[in-house]
Amino acid sequence: MFALVREKLPHLSVLLVATVFGFVRGSGYYQPKRQTTDAVLKEQIVATLSDHPSYGYRRIALALGIGKKRVQRVMHVFKVSSVQTERQMAQAQG
């Protein structure tokens, strides 16, 4: 929210924006570090899915050699999904 206000009103100081809107002043200087690393990981996931479209997040994590929770989070954030085969769908239905 703070970034949105600073984007629309760049001429205002961080102190003024924080005071008026009731934010903590330190949040005005926050810059997330994960966006660039997540974008790189997303490209690796998409490349793996192009070779193996039916791989889920667990197999992708094994193929890339990273944690499955990280792969699952990035796939969720960027709305990347794999294709389910008929066999996978039948197993899911029980």
Secondary structure, DSSP 8 states (H G I E B T S, - for coil): -HHHHHHH-TTS-HHHHHHHHT--GGGGG---SHHHHHHHHHHHHHHHHHH-TT--HHHHHHHHTS-HHHHHHHHHHTT------HHHHHHHH-
